[in-house]
């Protein structure tokens, strides 16, 4: 008779430890205790079952966490390095919307719970989109943590009926706005900011992070700006973070922007190009005040007044979209790949802009008339 693999302990149980497919913080394998009160053979069967389930990724550790408890752990552990705005978004979704699942066990969550969260907010398509993004990430993390089986992802997250989300239409500058930018009575700092975002397509935070060390005014005929970080705001206070997508890039500066910045940098007392009056980094309120002044002056230069608004919905991002649109009109002199690199964005985003331009420019009827002649 073969010798039993496991011996009975003093407590009358057969016991061993088996790897559960996860790892400790230092990288060592995480083992769990397994018991049997029946026999060594029964324990061996239990161990084999766990090893098999770990191998095919179906093993799930016993878990008493509620969905909300795990969601909060996920936010704290997996989103710790995200920007303050992103963390605030996740916090809002969990504490305001997922609170509806309070008391529900994580391992009891199903497709209908996900759909219920969407249905409750169906009149807010953007919120539904954020709920879906957050919910799916939480489920994926629970699977990686062996708290849910891998098969649960499709069972829970597929075929969710979502309201249609239509983002605000992006637009370039109007001809009137472009003309107004040329003649508006900006302060030196306002003019430097407007010229920079117009001529380089930098995001607001990327422009605010520019210093005398990241603006190279001596390279080639025009110069360049190095984009490696951005300013973001925690409520009102500024802080430095990485760029979107954590991409760094260099962007050429048009000659007219270079000429103005060359004069401007000589007039500023500290390293940052755009600051409060005391020379410190701009707060959210100081930026909002500067941007309101910029819009007011563009509105006046375009023929408006304090009583008459002729410029509407003008944001720093409109200047960025104008930069991308202007470059897309130059394809194939410049490639879509290069435009994406200059924007610090994806080729997919550039294609969306480019395809819109092509739709405007294409004359399908004219092409058919010329191409198909008998």
C-alpha positions, -999 to +999 in steps of 0.1 A: +000+000+000+015+034-010+025+057+018+001+086+025+014+119+011+002+140+040+003+132+078-024+139+103-016+168+126-022+169+163-056+186+157-067+156+137-065+174+103-044+169+073-028+202+062-005+217+036+000+249+017-005+255-020+002+285-044-030+304-052-016+320-084-008+354-068+024+370-055+034+390-024+047+426-026+083+414-029+075+390-057+074+358-038+046+334-044+016+336-021+006+303-005-027+295+012-033+267+038-055+238+028-071+214+053-089+181+052-105+163+081-110+131+061-077+117+047-044+124+030-060+114-003-088+139+002-063+166+008-043+156-022-075+158-043-081+193-030-046+204-037-048+190-073-081+209-078-066+242-067-035+237-088-056+229-118-078+259-113-047+281-109-033+267-141-065+275-161-070+308-143-103+298-128-092+298-091-110+322-069-099+329-033-126+330-006-136+367-003-160+385+021-154+420+005-185+440-006-183+455-041-181+490-026-153+480-001-133+465-030-140+495-053-126+518-026-095+496-022-090+496-060-092+534-061-066+537-033-042+511-046-045+512-084-052+549-090-028+564-065-005+579-091-032+594-113-038+632-116-059+648-089-087+655-115-087+618-125-088+606-089-116+631-082-136+616-111-131+580-098-140+591-063-172+608-075-183+577-095-177+553-066-191+575-038-220+591-056-231+564-081-217+530-070-230+537-035-262+521-048-245+487-046-237+492-009-239+458+010-236+437-022-209+411-020-182+414-046-185+378-056-223+383-060-221+411-085-237+404-119-247+419-152-280+433-139-262+454-112-240+470-139-270+477-161-289+491-131-262+517-125-264+528-161-302+529-161-302+551-130-281+577-148-294+572-184-301+609-187-264+617-182-246+599-210-211+612-200-216+600-165-227+566-178-195+564-198-175+571-167-194+546-147-188+519-174-150+527-175-147+526-137-169+494-133-150+475-159-116+484-144-128+473-110-139+439-123-106+434-142-087+441-110-108+417-090-100+390-115-063+397-113-066+396-075-082+362-078-114+375-062-135+368-093-130+341-120-118+352-154-150+341-171-169+367-150-157+396-171-177+388-201-207+376-181-209+408-161-196+435-185-207+425-220-239+436-238-245+466-215-271+489-230-256+524-229-271+558-238-254+574-268-227+599-258-221+627-283-191+648-272-191+685-278-181+693-313-145+704-316-139+735-336-110+756-349-108+793-346-131+813-368-116+838-393-129+866-371-112+852-340-079+848-359-080+884-370-089+895-335-059+877-320-036+898-342-049+931-329-062+924-294-048+947-267-033+919-246-009+923-217+026+909-225+019+877-206-016+872-222+000+878-257+027+853-249+002+827-238-021+831-268+007+831-293+022+800-277-010+779-278-018+792-313+016+784-327+023+751-310-011+734-301+000+729-265-027+719-240-034+745-214-015+727-186+015+721-209+017+758-218+015+768-181+044+745-173+067+762-199+099+778-185+129+796-198+146+763-198+120+744-219+117+771-246+147+770-270+147+801-291+180+795-308+174+762-326+171+766-364+152+797-377+123+794-353+132+775-322+112+748-304+094+741-271+101+709-251+069+694-236+077+671-207+053+681-180+020+699-173+004+721-146-028+708-131-049+721-102-060+705-070-090+727-064-071+760-067-035+750-060-012+742-089+010+711-091+033+696-117+023+663-133+033+643-164+018+651-198-013+633-210-004+597-221+030+604-204+044+614-238+072+639-241+078+658-273+094+688-290+073+712-311+088+738-335+079+774-328+066+796-357+089+826-364+064+852-352+060+833-319+097+830-315+102+867-322+077+877-295+089+851-269+125+863-274+114+897-261+090+884-235+115+860-217+138+890-211+110+907-191+101+879-166+117+876-132+116+839-127+117+806-146+080+801-154+066+820-184+032+824-169+028+833-132+008+853-107+019+889-099+042+877-072+061+854-096+047+821-082+030+795-103-005+804-115-034+791-093-067+780-110-083+813-100-054+834-114-055+814-147-093+818-149-089+856-144-062+857-172-083+837-196-114+858-190-094+889-198-081+872-230-116+864-241-129+899-233-101+915-254-106+891-283-143+898-282-136+936-283-111+932-311-137+912-331-162+941-328-180+932-295-182+951-262-191+945-226-228+945-237-223+927-270-208+892-271-196+882-306-171+855-295-186+823-280-172+791-264-136+801-269-113+779-248-076+771-249-085+738-264-100+756-294-065+769-302-052+733-300-078+720-323-071+749-347-034+739-347-043+703-356-068+714-383-043+737-398-016+710-401-041+685-415-047+709-444-010+704-452-012+667-456+007+651-475+034+678-470+033+666-434+023+630-423-006+621-400+021+603-378+041+635-375+011+656-366+002+631-339+038+634-325+036+672-325+002+670-307+013+644-282-018+625-292-029+594-312-030+590-349-067+580-344-074+615-331-057+631-360-075+609-385-108+620-371-099+657-377-084+649-411-114+628-423-137+657-414-116+680-435-116+656-464-154+653-462-156+691-465-131+692-494-142+662-514-164+668-545-176+633-552-199+644-580-171+663-598-148+633-595-174+609-609-181+632-638-144+635-647-135+599-641-164+582-658-166+596-694-178+575-724 
